[in-house]
């Protein structure tokens, strides 16, 4: 019988987990390594070890109507898309409104999670935590891992020959905070994701030139869609899902590509995905096409080789006098607190989980990984639904 549940992390997923546990009459205990809730959305001036990090100007990519907790809507006077500070305020108010803070132990690091010796019968977990240099161990009936996946940067330097002899500065986008220090510089951003495109656009206002390198291209969407409505209110609908399921694949692909190219032709901007029918999450950036059109951001293919002060690209072009390289190459999945790392298997930067939540090889399904799925749309309502489903599994 599941009663005591441990929640790892007090970000948006962790708070949803605590609240859902309380609604089911369970006893949640949340361990958060930092001093406040918010996780990814709690901005700090310096990147902190073991925590997600965002830059100062991050805005949401989902509108307030589609990204709120199901039972805690945003105030009417909030804009459709919010700055990270405003979202952090909302998260804090959510925790206070539902009295979740008393279930959280801040500045407490989870150092080890392992199966109880009698796991095959009880499904229990032994959890070791550290606070102020002191370790404690406790036994819980179930565990909900809500530590996110924007913590451990993926920096594949081995894939970039010559990077060691490059005399300029290079770092992962996790370290980026604001553009002023790059004024007058020539900057190469590697990676066409949300972070890469945001950083490239922001740097284009101060840098002498910005180059944005993409290996495979990507669809780029604006937050504002038909008639000024938020994109997700029009795209993420039951009708569109139903239509996509009944149409022949060829017709569905044609409509998809046509829709993505409706505002600008990606091929003309060097953005066309190699797999143009791929349904992977697009990049959301309202300004990138105009910055490319103005020449302040120049699209480049993948890097072939770094030299001391220049970069050779796959198409044979060379860019000289590059001062800074920012690797916006995403993040790696890692759960360093798991004693048995085979429970949550990571292969080729993908995690195998049943329904994207439960490790499939457990004798007892008493572990859930929340908020790991890359859904088209907001993570908050997705995580909330995952928590509700996971608790039903825990309770049989």
LOZA-874777 format. One line per field, with one value per residue: residue number from 1; x, y, z of N, C-alpha, C in turn. Coordinates in steps of 0.05 Angstrom, whole numbers. Last residue first. Example, Ala and Ser with C-alpha at 12.3 -4.5 7.8 and 13.67 -1.06 7.14 Angstrom:
residues 2
seq = c(2  1)
n_c1 = c(257  264)
n_c2 = c(-45  -114)
n_c3 = c(142  156)
ca_c1 = c(273  246)
ca_c2 = c(-21  -90)
ca_c3 = c(143  156)
c_c1 = c(258  264)
c_c2 = c(1  -66)
c_c3 = c(157  156)
END
This chain:
residues 396
seq = c(396  395  394  393  392  391  390  389  388  387  386  385  384  383  382  381  380  379  378  377  376  375  374  373  372  371  370  369  368  367  366  365  364  363  362  361  360  359  358  357  356  355  354  353  352  351  350  349  348  347  346  345  344  343  342  341  340  339  338  337  336  335  334  333  332  331  330  329  328  327  326  325  324  323  322  321  320  319  318  317  316  315  314  313  312  311  310  309  308  307  306  305  304  303  302  301  300  299  298  297  296  295  294  293  292  291  290  289  288  287  286  285  284  283  282  281  280  279  278  277  276  275  274  273  272  271  270  269  268  267  266  265  264  263  262  261  260  259  258  257  256  255  254  253  252  251  250  249  248  247  246  245  244  243  242  241  240  239  238  237  236  235  234  233  232  231  230  229  228  227  226  225  224  223  222  221  220  219  218  217  216  215  214  213  212  211  210  209  208  207  206  205  204  203  202  201  200  199  198  197  196  195  194  193  192  191  190  189  188  187  186  185  184  183  182  181  180  179  178  177  176  175  174  173  172  171  170  169  168  167  166  165  164  163  162  161  160  159  158  157  156  155  154  153  152  151  150  149  148  147  146  145  144  143  142  141  140  139  138  137  136  135  134  133  132  131  130  129  128  127  126  125  124  123  122  121  120  119  118  117  116  115  114  113  112  111  110  109  108  107  106  105  104  103  102  101  100  99  98  97  96  95  94  93  92  91  90  89  88  87  86  85  84  83  82  81  80  79  78  77  76  75  74  73  72  71  70  69  68  67  66  65  64  63  62  61  60  59  58  57  56  55  54  53  52  51  50  49  48  47  46  45  44  43  42  41  40  39  38  37  36  35  34  33  32  31  30  29  28  27  26  25  24  23  22  21  20  19  18  17  16  15  14  13  12  11  10  9  8  7  6  5  4  3  2  1)
n_c1 = c(-46  -21  13  -25  -43  3  9  -35  -20  28  11  -18  24  55  19  14  72  92  56  75  89  134  178  179  190  154  174  180  164  161  135  118  162  203  217  224  208  196  143  137  125  100  159  220  284  312  366  420  434  400  388  343  336  363  416  441  431  431  418  440  447  418  411  411  440  419  440  475  498  557  586  648  679  707  732  763  727  696  692  656  644  599  615  664  716  733  790  833  851  794  749  708  654  591  532  517  489  458  470  441  440  409  356  339  352  316  268  270  273  229  200  207  210  220  179  186  177  156  183  183  235  293  322  285  307  335  351  311  287  264  219  181  133  81  76  105  73  33  62  75  22  2  38  27  -26  -19  11  -22  -92  -126  -136  -101  -107  -159  -151  -118  -153  -193  -168  -109  -60  -67  -92  -65  -13  -7  -54  -81  -78  -98  -55  -4  54  102  124  171  211  239  309  374  417  457  471  496  495  534  533  574  581  528  479  437  450  439  385  390  421  387  343  369  387  338  310  361  407  475  523  540  594  606  649  634  607  590  587  567  512  474  469  480  506  514  485  512  582  637  698  740  795  830  828  848  804  775  789  725  674  660  682  646  587  557  500  493  446  394  344  307  278  266  227  208  177  170  142  151  216  261  321  381  425  485  509  522  473  446  429  396  376  324  300  233  188  161  153  176  221  248  276  317  297  338  361  391  430  427  390  401  369  347  282  233  163  115  105  90  37  -13  -36  -13  42  48  26  64  108  89  84  138  156  130  158  209  205  149  96  42  -4  0  -50  -101  -123  -77  -78  -112  -110  -122  -82  -30  -22  -17  -58  -63  -12  24  92  142  162  228  290  330  372  374  376  392  383  435  486  516  487  504  486  438  380  309  271  255  275  251  211  228  293  345  360  345  290  246  183  139  68  25  -43  -92  -94  -79  -25  -7  -16  21  70  68  69  121  151  141  164  208  233  258  230  188  164  108  75  38  15  17)
n_c2 = c(18  62  74  88  135  165  171  205  251  263  273  320  354  354  381  431  445  445  460  432  372  344  306  281  291  298  247  181  139  76  29  -24  -77  -92  -53  -41  10  69  112  152  142  94  71  95  106  165  185  190  138  118  105  75  69  22  24  48  43  91  155  205  221  217  251  270  330  384  430  462  514  538  594  624  685  706  694  705  676  621  587  535  481  463  455  506  527  585  617  617  563  524  469  439  437  453  455  519  583  646  704  762  808  808  814  762  747  777  756  703  714  733  695  628  563  505  446  378  335  313  317  329  343  331  378  440  503  550  587  618  590  548  569  621  644  629  575  531  499  485  453  411  392  377  335  299  286  261  216  191  206  226  213  241  294  301  296  341  381  374  384  425  463  509  550  556  560  613  663  705  739  713  658  672  683  658  628  575  538  474  467  436  404  435  504  563  629  686  755  812  848  848  871  845  792  769  755  716  677  664  641  598  567  556  526  508  499  505  550  615  657  725  778  836  881  853  815  834  839  796  746  690  624  574  543  541  528  562  593  644  630  593  525  476  446  440  403  375  361  319  328  362  365  376  382  397  380  405  397  360  346  322  289  227  199  136  101  93  103  113  152  178  234  270  337  383  409  349  296  231  170  125  64  45  -12  -57  -103  -145  -128  -101  -109  -72  -18  10  78  138  191  245  302  357  413  464  447  404  413  418  471  488  482  510  530  581  571  549  592  632  610  611  667  682  656  686  734  720  705  736  703  714  744  780  786  798  751  704  634  583  528  477  463  512  539  539  560  613  634  598  579  599  653  682  704  740  717  645  591  527  475  451  431  494  552  610  674  699  659  645  593  557  506  514  530  547  553  538  471  418  390  338  328  280  266  221  220  234  254  306  299  284  332  365  341  345  399  408  381  410  460  440  412  346  286  262  203  183  137  98  41  -24)
n_c3 = c(-155  -138  -180  -219  -198  -201  -256  -269  -242  -268  -320  -311  -297  -344  -378  -355  -362  -414  -474  -538  -555  -507  -488  -420  -368  -327  -282  -272  -218  -186  -177  -200  -185  -217  -276  -329  -347  -311  -332  -374  -426  -427  -399  -425  -442  -467  -507  -519  -532  -475  -409  -365  -301  -284  -289  -247  -183  -155  -177  -178  -231  -284  -345  -412  -436  -480  -532  -558  -570  -558  -585  -594  -613  -658  -721  -767  -824  -848  -909  -943  -949  -924  -871  -854  -812  -779  -744  -712  -715  -735  -737  -787  -801  -776  -818  -851  -829  -834  -800  -778  -807  -852  -855  -856  -804  -777  -796  -775  -716  -687  -660  -652  -636  -674  -666  -648  -704  -749  -814  -866  -878  -858  -860  -857  -879  -872  -909  -930  -969  -941  -916  -933  -885  -873  -891  -881  -849  -885  -920  -886  -875  -924  -935  -894  -907  -957  -940  -902  -905  -844  -791  -759  -770  -751  -696  -688  -702  -663  -615  -622  -627  -660  -632  -585  -602  -622  -605  -658  -702  -746  -736  -687  -651  -646  -707  -722  -763  -771  -784  -798  -786  -764  -766  -739  -748  -733  -728  -720  -678  -629  -616  -639  -642  -594  -602  -642  -615  -573  -600  -626  -582  -554  -593  -640  -676  -664  -648  -665  -666  -670  -666  -625  -608  -546  -509  -462  -472  -469  -415  -406  -418  -400  -435  -482  -470  -503  -523  -550  -595  -615  -625  -614  -600  -646  -684  -698  -662  -632  -583  -558  -543  -490  -458  -388  -345  -342  -363  -345  -279  -231  -209  -194  -143  -110  -53  1  30  82  89  116  113  126  128  101  95  74  32  31  4  4  -16  -32  -43  -58  -28  -58  -81  -39  7  6  -37  -88  -81  -90  -64  -56  -59  -18  4  3  31  32  30  53  58  7  -7  -6  -50  -51  -54  -106  -136  -126  -152  -205  -212  -210  -255  -294  -287  -303  -357  -389  -426  -470  -459  -395  -343  -328  -309  -279  -297  -258  -231  -247  -285  -293  -361  -415  -445  -430  -439  -491  -496  -489  -446  -450  -425  -414  -384  -391  -342  -319  -270  -227  -220  -207  -236  -272  -245  -234  -242  -244  -244  -281  -267  -202  -167  -98  -65  -58  -83  -80  -49  -37  -8  10  17  32  4  -16  -66  -58  -47  -98  -126  -100  -115  -171  -179  -160  -199  -245  -233  -180  -138  -130  -120  -71  -42  -5  34  12  -21  0)
ca_c1 = c(-57  -42  24  -8  -62  -7  28  -34  -46  27  29  -32  2  66  28  -9  57  99  66  58  83  108  180  170  212  162  154  196  155  177  133  118  139  184  215  234  193  216  151  136  142  83  132  201  263  305  338  406  433  416  393  363  328  334  402  434  430  452  409  432  470  406  429  396  441  426  422  473  470  546  567  630  665  715  710  762  751  691  708  661  669  596  612  638  709  717  770  815  858  822  757  733  672  619  548  514  512  455  476  445  454  437  371  334  366  344  275  270  295  247  185  222  192  232  192  178  190  137  186  158  215  269  329  295  291  324  370  325  299  286  243  191  157  90  55  116  98  26  49  96  41  -11  36  53  -20  -34  22  3  -69  -117  -153  -103  -81  -154  -169  -108  -128  -199  -177  -137  -64  -54  -102  -94  -21  -4  -30  -84  -66  -114  -77  -14  28  83  119  144  211  216  286  352  395  464  451  502  480  530  526  562  587  552  503  433  451  466  392  374  431  413  340  356  405  360  298  338  383  450  519  522  582  598  638  647  628  588  594  596  529  490  461  461  498  529  477  492  554  623  675  725  773  840  813  867  825  765  804  754  683  648  695  670  601  578  512  497  472  414  359  328  281  290  219  232  170  186  143  136  191  248  293  368  403  470  499  543  493  440  450  398  396  333  316  259  198  165  142  150  204  234  252  324  297  315  365  365  428  452  387  409  373  376  300  257  189  123  111  117  56  2  -43  -42  31  57  14  36  109  96  60  119  166  123  129  204  210  177  107  68  -6  2  -23  -84  -132  -95  -64  -107  -98  -139  -110  -40  -27  5  -52  -87  -21  8  64  134  149  199  273  308  356  385  364  400  378  410  464  519  494  495  507  458  402  333  283  245  285  268  213  215  266  332  364  373  298  274  198  162  92  43  -16  -90  -99  -107  -43  -5  -32  -7  62  69  46  98  152  132  135  201  209  256  256  188  186  119  95  29  32  0)
ca_c2 = c(-7  52  67  64  113  158  156  177  238  258  251  296  350  342  354  413  446  423  467  448  397  346  330  280  285  321  266  204  154  99  50  2  -61  -112  -55  -67  -14  50  90  158  165  118  63  95  87  150  180  213  158  109  127  71  89  26  9  65  24  72  127  194  212  213  239  259  301  373  415  435  510  512  585  602  669  712  687  723  685  647  593  563  491  471  432  494  515  561  614  641  581  531  494  441  415  458  445  491  567  617  690  734  809  801  839  779  734  782  784  708  702  752  715  653  586  527  468  405  343  326  310  319  364  315  356  415  480  537  567  628  615  542  563  597  649  656  595  550  510  502  477  427  400  399  358  311  298  285  234  202  191  232  200  212  282  304  277  314  377  372  357  422  440  485  543  556  535  590  647  686  748  734  670  657  695  654  652  586  561  491  464  454  391  410  483  538  609  663  730  793  857  836  883  873  807  778  775  740  689  676  664  619  577  572  551  502  514  492  524  599  633  703  759  810  884  877  806  828  862  800  771  705  651  595  543  562  519  552  576  633  646  612  550  497  451  459  428  374  386  320  308  373  344  391  364  405  370  408  419  350  359  338  314  242  214  160  107  73  113  94  147  158  220  252  314  364  420  377  310  260  184  151  78  56  12  -36  -78  -149  -145  -86  -125  -100  -30  -8  49  125  162  234  273  343  385  461  462  409  415  391  456  493  460  503  503  578  583  534  565  635  614  586  649  692  648  658  733  729  684  736  717  701  717  777  776  820  761  728  660  599  553  489  461  489  541  529  533  597  630  621  572  592  627  684  681  749  738  672  606  555  486  465  414  465  537  583  655  713  668  657  611  584  519  498  542  531  562  551  500  425  410  348  337  295  272  238  209  227  226  301  308  266  308  371  344  318  384  420  373  382  459  456  429  370  297  277  223  187  158  120  65  0)
ca_c3 = c(-167  -121  -154  -223  -201  -174  -241  -280  -235  -239  -315  -320  -279  -319  -384  -355  -336  -396  -448  -521  -570  -519  -504  -448  -386  -342  -290  -281  -241  -193  -156  -213  -175  -208  -247  -319  -355  -320  -313  -345  -421  -428  -407  -403  -446  -443  -504  -508  -553  -498  -428  -386  -321  -280  -310  -270  -206  -150  -180  -152  -215  -257  -325  -390  -433  -453  -516  -567  -561  -565  -564  -603  -593  -630  -702  -745  -809  -835  -885  -937  -959  -952  -888  -853  -838  -778  -765  -711  -693  -737  -725  -773  -809  -775  -796  -846  -839  -830  -825  -771  -781  -855  -852  -880  -827  -772  -803  -804  -731  -700  -676  -652  -634  -660  -681  -638  -680  -731  -786  -855  -878  -858  -878  -844  -885  -848  -900  -906  -977  -959  -900  -945  -901  -867  -898  -899  -837  -862  -931  -898  -854  -909  -953  -896  -882  -955  -961  -894  -914  -871  -812  -756  -776  -780  -710  -681  -717  -692  -621  -619  -609  -670  -658  -584  -590  -640  -598  -636  -677  -733  -751  -710  -659  -625  -691  -719  -745  -775  -767  -802  -801  -777  -761  -752  -735  -751  -716  -738  -705  -641  -605  -633  -667  -599  -582  -647  -640  -567  -582  -642  -603  -542  -582  -623  -683  -655  -660  -648  -679  -654  -685  -630  -628  -564  -536  -462  -472  -493  -428  -390  -429  -387  -407  -479  -474  -480  -529  -527  -583  -595  -630  -623  -579  -626  -683  -700  -675  -659  -600  -570  -559  -503  -478  -416  -353  -321  -372  -363  -305  -232  -223  -202  -167  -116  -82  -14  19  65  95  99  125  110  142  105  113  80  45  26  20  -6  4  -40  -29  -78  -18  -43  -97  -60  3  5  -11  -80  -87  -90  -72  -65  -60  -42  10  7  14  47  15  46  82  16  -15  18  -43  -51  -30  -82  -137  -116  -123  -193  -214  -190  -229  -291  -282  -275  -337  -382  -403  -466  -469  -424  -352  -337  -335  -278  -295  -282  -222  -227  -291  -279  -332  -400  -450  -429  -411  -481  -495  -516  -451  -449  -433  -430  -372  -395  -365  -321  -296  -231  -213  -211  -212  -273  -252  -251  -226  -256  -223  -284  -291  -220  -193  -118  -72  -35  -81  -73  -69  -32  -32  19  0  48  9  12  -63  -66  -26  -76  -133  -99  -86  -158  -188  -146  -171  -243  -240  -203  -133  -146  -124  -96  -43  -32  34  30  -23  0)
c_c1 = c(-83  -56  3  3  -48  -28  18  -15  -46  2  28  -15  -13  43  38  -2  33  82  71  71  64  106  154  172  204  185  167  177  174  166  152  114  140  159  195  232  201  204  173  150  144  99  114  173  245  281  334  376  417  412  410  364  349  322  372  420  421  454  432  423  464  428  414  415  424  426  434  457  462  518  554  613  648  704  721  738  744  715  700  677  675  622  609  636  683  711  755  792  839  828  787  737  697  635  577  531  506  479  475  449  458  453  401  350  363  362  304  277  293  268  203  208  208  213  205  193  183  150  167  160  188  245  306  302  302  310  361  346  316  301  267  218  168  116  64  97  110  51  42  85  62  7  24  53  7  -28  8  14  -43  -94  -142  -118  -82  -128  -163  -125  -116  -174  -183  -145  -94  -61  -92  -107  -52  -17  -30  -58  -70  -104  -93  -37  20  55  100  144  183  216  263  329  371  442  458  482  483  515  522  556  575  556  529  458  447  468  420  382  416  424  366  352  394  378  320  327  360  426  494  517  565  586  632  634  642  612  592  606  559  512  481  451  477  521  490  481  535  595  663  703  761  819  821  854  844  786  795  767  714  657  684  684  626  596  532  510  477  442  382  343  303  295  242  224  194  177  160  137  177  221  282  340  391  448  481  534  514  460  442  420  398  352  328  273  226  176  142  137  177  214  235  300  303  319  341  370  399  450  412  404  378  383  330  278  212  150  119  124  83  21  -27  -51  1  45  22  21  81  96  66  93  148  133  119  175  205  181  137  84  20  0  -23  -56  -113  -100  -84  -91  -91  -128  -129  -70  -33  1  -30  -81  -45  -4  48  105  143  187  244  289  330  364  377  387  385  408  436  494  496  505  495  481  423  354  310  256  278  280  230  220  254  303  347  377  326  282  226  179  114  68  1  -63  -97  -114  -72  -24  -30  -24  32  60  45  72  128  131  125  172  205  230  254  216  185  141  109  49  20  18)
c_c2 = c(-3  27  53  55  87  136  147  160  209  242  243  271  324  337  340  385  428  422  443  450  413  372  333  307  286  317  289  224  177  112  74  25  -33  -100  -77  -70  -40  23  73  137  172  143  88  87  86  132  162  210  183  129  116  95  89  46  12  50  40  51  108  165  200  203  239  245  293  342  403  417  482  510  559  594  648  693  691  719  703  654  620  566  520  482  439  471  500  553  587  639  605  552  499  469  415  433  451  481  537  603  660  719  781  802  834  805  752  770  790  736  707  740  732  673  612  551  487  427  372  334  326  312  355  334  337  394  454  510  552  609  627  568  559  590  621  663  624  574  532  515  496  454  419  410  382  336  312  300  261  223  206  213  205  199  251  290  277  293  350  367  353  393  437  460  516  547  533  565  621  672  729  742  690  672  682  664  644  611  573  513  482  450  410  400  458  517  583  641  709  767  839  849  873  887  837  796  786  762  716  690  679  644  600  583  568  528  503  510  511  572  618  681  733  796  859  878  829  819  856  821  779  730  664  623  566  564  541  542  565  615  632  630  569  524  473  465  447  401  386  345  308  354  354  372  381  384  376  402  426  374  348  351  333  265  232  172  133  77  91  105  127  154  200  238  297  339  400  387  339  272  213  164  103  68  19  -10  -56  -122  -150  -103  -113  -118  -60  -17  33  96  153  205  261  313  370  432  457  421  420  390  427  477  463  479  492  550  578  545  549  609  617  588  623  675  658  647  704  728  694  716  715  717  701  748  775  812  783  739  683  624  570  515  475  487  514  530  521  567  612  613  594  583  624  657  688  726  743  692  633  567  516  474  427  450  507  568  626  695  680  664  621  603  549  515  527  544  544  560  512  455  420  366  347  302  286  243  229  215  216  272  303  273  287  347  348  320  357  406  384  373  430  453  449  386  322  291  236  209  159  143  87  25)
c_c3 = c(-182  -133  -137  -196  -205  -176  -214  -263  -245  -231  -285  -315  -286  -299  -359  -362  -337  -371  -431  -493  -553  -536  -520  -462  -415  -361  -305  -294  -247  -218  -161  -193  -187  -197  -239  -289  -341  -324  -325  -328  -391  -423  -405  -414  -422  -449  -480  -509  -545  -520  -450  -405  -343  -299  -307  -292  -230  -173  -176  -153  -188  -239  -298  -370  -409  -454  -490  -548  -569  -553  -574  -580  -607  -610  -674  -727  -785  -818  -874  -911  -953  -964  -918  -874  -836  -807  -763  -731  -690  -715  -730  -761  -792  -783  -798  -822  -834  -843  -819  -798  -769  -829  -852  -879  -852  -794  -798  -811  -761  -718  -694  -671  -631  -659  -662  -654  -673  -705  -768  -826  -867  -856  -880  -865  -872  -853  -876  -895  -954  -966  -918  -932  -910  -882  -893  -905  -855  -850  -908  -908  -864  -888  -939  -913  -882  -929  -959  -914  -908  -879  -840  -779  -775  -787  -740  -696  -712  -708  -650  -625  -603  -653  -668  -610  -587  -628  -614  -630  -653  -706  -734  -723  -686  -633  -668  -702  -745  -754  -777  -783  -805  -795  -777  -745  -751  -735  -737  -722  -726  -669  -619  -623  -663  -623  -587  -627  -646  -592  -578  -625  -618  -563  -569  -613  -667  -660  -648  -662  -659  -671  -670  -654  -635  -582  -556  -490  -475  -491  -450  -404  -412  -396  -392  -451  -468  -488  -503  -536  -559  -583  -607  -628  -588  -605  -661  -699  -676  -675  -629  -589  -573  -519  -494  -434  -382  -330  -352  -376  -322  -259  -225  -219  -173  -142  -86  -44  2  56  74  108  105  126  124  120  120  101  49  41  12  13  -8  -16  -38  -66  -40  -37  -84  -75  -19  -1  -13  -51  -77  -98  -70  -74  -72  -40  -16  15  21  28  35  32  77  41  -2  14  -20  -42  -28  -56  -112  -116  -111  -162  -200  -189  -207  -264  -279  -268  -308  -359  -400  -445  -464  -433  -383  -345  -346  -306  -292  -277  -246  -216  -272  -282  -320  -370  -431  -432  -409  -454  -482  -518  -480  -454  -429  -439  -387  -387  -368  -345  -296  -260  -216  -203  -219  -248  -253  -259  -244  -235  -233  -262  -291  -242  -213  -146  -93  -41  -58  -71  -61  -55  -23  -5  16  31  24  20  -34  -64  -33  -53  -111  -105  -84  -129  -174  -154  -155  -214  -238  -209  -155  -141  -142  -98  -71  -30  7  30  -4  0)
END
